[in-house]
């Protein structure tokens, strides 16, 4: 039977309405523009300030800052020089001691213009504050911004090469709103801004900034960062909680990663970059004796060599250097030089391990038994921070190396306070340190940093133990092919 035209049209309309209703009722349709990320929100401040840009105490705070901010330049694996503009659209070295940047005409995420006054205030703040990764900018003689030409000129007291670009590409040197402590991060120049922060519910909502130079049409328009504290409930992250991305740190309980592998999720494994190493307390009398550090280092290395199977069960590998394989500043094996001393350590020593090591009880017990066998009773404390109150002999820290320029790693580890656990020992490598940071020739500079690296290892100021990779488990709704596997930072705007 052929229906009259009017009835056919009415029938088509009804069918279309039904189809549209069904599509909008589908959960997959509703969350297409929304990305859900399981994130350790407990590391953030509960107030509107979220984090301190000059003192990001964890890589997660740093990664979040990268998604809210933007600096003069950013690293770019596709560019020969390794960098491209961000706040600036072009840059050049005017002479040996000057770098100049042309600043784009930019808007904040709320649509207001980025003024010359704000640019000057921001850059002055970077220079004045003690940022963990900043070193070259401390030698800045002066800077000026011409509002008409939009040129920011940086003048240094001495020669400076493109190492300054690496420093300026870091989140430490990014433009942040000067009132974030009170009003939060609703106004940013980065790819995202904060729409809402609910610390009690452990949810942070981000929205894409349409004015950011890091904008990407393929990235999520809305992002929800959430945290599930109950480890049993985390098994439901890809079902009940509809997660799209779940990062798993190197120090996470290995049972966590093995549990996620059973879920309907893909796995992204970054390059091994997370190095765990022992550092020493300069205020501890035993630690100031070179022979004690040398014997301790010898025992740590022999313990790691004899317990590779145990270390491998945690997803780690044994490491003897501070710079990962494939990174600038790593030494050839034949260049490694460790002074070794015969004898024994004091009968008892106190060491500090990160709280996360409570999950690695076999490792801790094996380590203490090994030292006990060699005549030293190890007392192990667990601390969430790098500043334990007791008079410890050595502590363990995990940090992330940077492949673009080794100066970033050494700036962090030698900075005053915070993560600068080597700062108090700089007089031991004063000449090597000064040579590395004052050299402007690129080839000579790389050699100088290798010499610094070798000196730190040879004098047992740092004793690398293990290295591991950051992992991400993700749903089939997202594409991580735009990520740089070599450093695998959590850049949400590079997720499609």
C-alpha positions in Angstrom: 0.0 0.0 0.0 1.3 3.5 -0.9 0.8 6.0 1.8 -0.4 9.5 1.0 2.5 12.1 0.8 1.4 13.8 4.1 1.4 10.6 5.9 4.9 9.7 4.5 6.3 13.0 5.7 4.8 12.6 9.1 6.1 9.0 9.3 9.7 10.2 8.3 9.6 12.9 10.9 8.5 10.5 13.6 11.3 8.1 12.6 14.0 10.9 12.6 12.8 12.1 16.0 13.1 8.6 17.4 16.6 8.2 15.9 17.8 11.5 17.3 16.3 10.7 20.7 18.1 7.4 20.7 21.4 8.9 19.7 21.3 11.6 22.4 20.2 9.0 25.0 23.4 7.1 24.2 26.1 7.7 26.8 28.8 7.6 24.2 27.2 10.5 22.3 26.8 12.5 25.5 30.4 12.3 26.5 32.0 12.6 23.1 33.3 16.1 23.9 34.2 15.2 27.5 37.4 13.5 28.6 37.5 11.7 32.0 40.9 11.3 33.5 41.7 9.6 36.8 44.2 12.0 38.4 45.8 12.2 41.9 43.9 15.2 43.0 44.9 14.7 46.6 48.3 16.2 45.7 46.6 19.6 44.9 45.9 22.4 47.3 42.2 22.4 48.5 41.8 26.1 47.9 41.4 27.9 44.6 45.2 28.2 44.0 45.5 24.4 43.2 49.3 24.5 43.0 52.3 26.8 43.4 53.7 27.5 39.9 57.2 28.2 41.3 57.2 25.1 43.5 55.5 22.1 41.8 56.2 19.4 44.4 55.1 16.5 42.1 55.2 15.7 38.4 51.3 15.7 38.5 51.2 19.3 39.6 53.7 20.1 36.9 51.7 18.2 34.3 48.5 20.1 35.3 50.4 23.4 35.1 51.4 22.6 31.5 47.8 22.2 30.6 46.8 25.5 32.2 49.7 27.7 31.1 51.9 28.6 28.2 55.5 30.0 28.0 57.4 32.0 25.3 58.3 28.7 23.5 57.5 25.0 23.8 59.5 21.9 22.9 58.7 20.5 19.4 60.1 17.2 18.3 59.2 18.1 14.6 61.5 21.2 14.6 65.2 21.0 13.8 66.1 23.3 16.7 63.7 21.3 19.0 61.5 24.3 19.9 58.7 26.4 18.5 56.8 29.5 19.5 54.0 29.6 22.1 53.3 33.0 23.5 55.8 34.2 20.9 55.4 33.3 17.3 59.0 33.9 16.4 62.3 34.3 18.2 66.0 34.9 17.4 69.4 35.4 19.0 70.3 39.1 18.4 73.9 38.7 19.7 75.9 36.5 22.1 74.1 37.8 25.2 70.6 38.7 23.8 67.6 36.7 22.8 64.5 38.5 21.4 60.9 37.2 21.2 58.0 38.6 19.2 54.9 38.2 21.4 51.6 37.3 19.7 48.5 39.5 20.2 46.8 37.2 22.7 43.7 37.0 24.8 43.1 35.4 28.1 40.6 32.5 28.2 37.9 35.0 29.4 38.4 37.0 26.2 40.3 39.9 27.7 43.5 41.2 26.1 46.9 40.3 27.4 48.3 43.7 28.3 51.9 44.9 28.2 51.7 45.5 31.9 50.8 41.9 32.5 53.6 40.7 30.4 56.2 42.8 32.2 54.8 41.8 35.6 54.8 38.1 34.7 58.4 38.1 33.4 59.7 40.0 36.4 58.1 37.5 38.7 59.8 34.6 37.0 63.2 36.2 37.4 62.6 37.1 41.1 61.2 33.8 42.3 63.2 30.6 43.0 61.7 28.2 40.4 63.1 24.7 40.6 64.2 24.3 37.0 65.3 27.9 36.4 69.1 28.5 36.1 70.0 30.6 33.1 67.4 33.3 33.9 69.3 34.0 37.1 72.0 35.5 34.9 69.6 37.9 33.3 70.9 41.5 33.3 67.6 43.1 32.2 64.6 42.8 29.9 62.2 45.1 28.1 59.0 44.8 26.2 58.1 47.2 23.5 54.3 47.4 23.2 54.4 48.8 19.6 56.7 46.2 18.1 55.6 43.5 20.6 59.3 42.5 21.0 60.5 41.1 24.4 64.3 41.6 24.6 66.3 39.5 27.1 69.9 40.7 27.9 72.2 38.5 29.9 75.4 39.2 31.8 77.3 36.7 29.7 77.1 34.5 26.6 74.0 32.3 26.4 73.1 29.7 23.8 69.8 28.0 23.0 69.9 26.4 26.4 67.8 29.3 27.4 65.1 28.0 25.1 64.9 24.8 27.0 64.4 26.7 30.2 61.8 29.0 28.7 59.8 26.0 27.4 59.3 24.6 30.9 56.1 25.1 32.8 58.1 27.0 35.5 58.5 29.8 33.0 54.9 29.9 31.8 52.5 32.8 32.0 50.1 32.4 34.9 47.3 34.7 36.2 48.7 36.9 39.0 45.5 36.5 41.1 45.2 32.7 40.9 45.7 32.3 44.7 42.3 34.0 45.3 40.2 33.5 42.2 41.7 30.3 40.8 42.6 29.4 37.3 39.4 30.5 35.4 41.6 32.9 33.4 44.6 31.3 31.6 46.5 31.5 28.3 47.1 27.7 28.3 45.0 25.2 26.4 42.5 24.8 29.3 41.1 26.8 32.1 39.4 25.7 35.4 35.6 25.7 35.2 35.1 24.3 38.7 37.2 22.8 41.4 35.5 20.7 44.1 38.1 19.3 46.4 35.6 17.5 48.6 34.2 15.5 45.7 37.7 15.1 44.2 36.6 16.6 40.9 38.3 19.2 38.8 36.5 20.4 35.7 38.5 22.0 32.8 37.3 23.7 29.6 39.2 24.3 26.4 40.5 27.8 26.0 39.5 29.0 22.5 42.1 31.7 22.5 45.2 29.6 23.5 48.0 29.2 20.9 48.0 25.6 22.0 44.4 25.1 21.0 43.6 21.9 19.1 40.3 21.3 17.5 40.6 17.6 17.9 41.1 17.8 21.6 38.4 17.5 24.2 36.3 20.5 24.8 35.6 19.5 28.5 37.7 17.5 30.8 36.9 16.0 34.2 39.8 15.0 36.4 38.5 12.8 39.2 40.0 10.5 41.9 38.8 7.3 43.4 40.5 6.7 46.7 39.1 3.2 47.3 41.6 0.7 45.6 38.9 -1.9 45.2 36.6 0.6 43.4 39.4 1.4 41.0 38.7 -1.9 39.3 35.5 -0.2 38.0 37.3 2.8 36.5 36.5 1.8 32.9 33.0 0.6 33.6 31.2 2.2 36.5 33.3 5.5 36.5 33.7 5.6 32.6 37.3 6.7 32.7 39.1 7.5 29.4 42.6 7.8 30.8 44.3 6.3 33.9 47.9 7.2 34.5 49.9 4.7 36.6 53.1 6.1 38.2 56.4 4.1 38.4 56.0 4.0 42.2 52.4 2.6 42.1 51.7 -0.7 43.7 52.4 -3.3 40.9 49.1 -5.0 41.7 47.4 -1.8 40.4 48.9 -2.0 36.9 48.3 -5.8 36.7 44.6 -5.2 37.7 44.1 -2.5 35.0 45.5 -4.9 32.3 42.5 -7.1 32.9 40.1 -4.3 32.0 38.9 -3.4 28.5 41.6 -0.8 28.1 44.7 -0.1 25.9 48.1 0.5 27.5 50.6 3.3 26.6 54.1 2.8 28.0 56.5 5.7 28.0 60.3 5.6 27.6 62.1 4.7 30.9 62.7 8.1 32.4 61.9 7.8 36.1 65.1 7.3 38.0 65.3 6.4 41.7 68.5 7.3 43.4 69.9 7.7 46.9 71.1 11.1 48.0 72.9 12.0 51.2 72.2 14.3 54.1 75.0 16.9 54.4 74.0 17.5 58.1 74.7 13.9 59.0 78.3 13.4 60.2 78.6 9.9 58.8 77.4 11.1 55.4 80.1 13.7 55.1 82.8 11.0 55.2 83.7 10.2 51.6 84.5 6.6 52.5 81.1 6.0 54.0 79.3 7.2 50.9 81.6 5.1 48.7 80.9 1.9 50.7 77.2 2.6 50.8 77.2 3.1 47.0 79.1 -0.1 46.5 76.6 -2.1 48.6 73.6 -0.5 46.8 75.0 -1.4 43.4 75.9 -5.0 44.4 72.4 -5.3 46.0 70.8 -4.2 42.8 72.9 -6.5 40.7 72.0 -9.5 42.9 68.3 -8.7 43.0 67.5 -8.0 39.4 64.6 -10.5 39.3 63.0 -8.8 42.4 63.5 -5.4 40.9 62.1 -6.5 37.5 58.9 -7.9 39.2 58.0 -4.3 40.0 58.5 -3.2 36.4 61.8 -1.5 37.1 65.3 -2.0 35.7 68.6 -1.6 37.4 70.2 1.8 36.6 73.7 3.2 37.3 73.4 6.7 35.8 71.4 9.8 36.5 70.6 10.4 32.8 68.4 7.9 31.0 69.4 5.9 27.9 69.0 8.0 24.8 69.2 11.3 26.6 71.8 14.0 26.3 74.4 13.9 29.0 74.4 10.1 29.5 77.9 8.6 29.8 79.4 5.7 27.8 79.8 2.7 30.0 83.6 2.8 29.7 83.4 6.4 31.0 81.8 5.4 34.2 84.2 5.8 37.1 83.4 4.8 40.7 85.9 5.2 43.5 85.4 2.3 45.8 86.6 1.9 49.4 87.2 -1.2 51.4 86.0 -1.4 55.0 82.6 -1.2 56.6 79.9 1.3 57.4 78.9 2.3 60.9 77.0 -0.4 62.7 73.7 1.4 62.3 72.3 3.9 59.8 68.9 5.6 59.2 67.6 6.0 55.7 64.4 7.5 54.4 62.2 6.0 51.6 59.2 7.5 50.0 55.9 6.4 51.6 55.0 4.6 48.3 57.7 2.1 49.1 55.5 0.5 51.7 53.9 -1.3 48.8 57.3 -2.9 48.0 57.8 -4.7 51.2 59.9 -7.5 49.6 62.3 -4.9 48.3 62.6 -3.1 51.6 63.2 -6.2 53.6 65.7 -7.6 51.1 67.6 -4.3 51.3 67.8 -4.2 55.1 68.8 -7.9 55.2 71.6 -7.3 52.7 73.0 -4.5 54.7 72.7 -6.5 57.9 74.7 -9.3 56.3 77.4 -6.7 55.7 77.5 -5.5 59.3 75.1 -2.5 59.2 71.6 -2.3 60.8 69.4 -0.1 58.5 66.5 1.7 60.2 64.0 2.6 57.5 61.7 5.5 57.8 58.9 6.3 55.3 58.2 10.0 54.5 55.9 11.7 52.0 58.3 14.7 51.6 62.0 15.3 51.0 62.5 16.9 54.3 62.3 14.3 57.1 62.9 15.6 60.5 65.3 12.9 61.8 69.0 12.9 61.3 69.0 10.5 58.4 72.1 9.2 56.5 70.6 8.8 53.0 67.2 9.3 51.3 65.7 7.9 48.1 64.1 10.2 45.4 62.5 9.5 42.1 62.8 12.2 39.5 62.1 12.5 35.8 65.0 13.3 33.4 64.6 15.6 30.4 65.9 14.7 27.0 66.1 18.2 25.5 68.8 19.6 27.7 70.5 18.0 30.8 70.6 21.5 32.4 67.0 21.1 33.3 67.6 18.0 35.4 70.7 19.5 37.1 68.9 22.8 37.8 66.1 20.9 39.5 68.4 18.6 41.6 70.7 21.4 42.6 68.1 24.1 43.3 67.9 25.6 46.8 65.1 23.8 48.7 62.4 21.6 47.4 63.8 18.8 45.1 67.3 20.2 45.2 68.7 17.3 47.2 72.2 17.9 45.7 72.3 21.6 46.5 74.2 21.2 49.8 76.9 19.2 48.0 77.7 21.7 45.2 81.0 22.7 46.6 82.2 19.1 45.9 81.7 19.7 42.2 82.0 23.5 42.0 84.4 23.6 39.1 82.5 21.1 37.0 79.1 22.7 37.8 80.3 26.2 36.9 81.9 25.0 33.7 78.7 23.3 32.5 76.4 26.3 33.1 78.8 28.9 31.8 79.7 27.2 28.5 78.0 28.6 25.5 79.4 26.4 22.7 76.9 23.6 22.2 79.4 20.8 21.7 81.6 21.9 24.6 78.5 22.4 26.8 77.4 18.8 26.2 80.8 17.6 27.1 80.9 19.8 30.2 77.6 18.3 31.5 78.9 14.8 31.0 81.9 15.7 33.1 79.6 17.1 35.8 77.5 13.9 35.6 80.6 11.8 35.9 81.9 13.8 38.9 78.7 13.5 40.8 78.7 9.7 40.3 82.4 9.3 41.1 82.2 11.3 44.3 79.0 9.4 45.3 76.8 12.4 45.8 74.0 10.5 44.1 73.7 6.7 43.8 71.2 5.6 41.0 69.4 2.4 41.7 66.4 1.7 39.4 64.6 3.2 36.5 61.0 2.7 35.3 58.3 4.0 32.8 55.1 6.0 33.3 52.1 4.0 32.0 48.7 5.1 30.9 45.6 2.9 30.4 43.1 4.4 28.1 39.7 3.7 26.4 39.1 3.2 22.7 37.4 6.6 22.6 40.8 8.5 22.5 43.9 8.6 20.4 47.3 9.0 22.0 49.4 8.9 18.7 50.2 12.5 19.1 52.1 11.9 22.3 55.9 11.9 22.5 56.6 8.5 23.9 60.1 9.6 24.8 58.9 11.7 27.7 55.1 10.8 27.8 54.0 13.9 29.7 50.3 14.2 30.5 49.5 16.8 27.8 45.7 16.6 27.6 45.6 19.0 24.6 47.5 16.4 22.5 44.8 13.8 23.1 42.4 13.4 20.2 
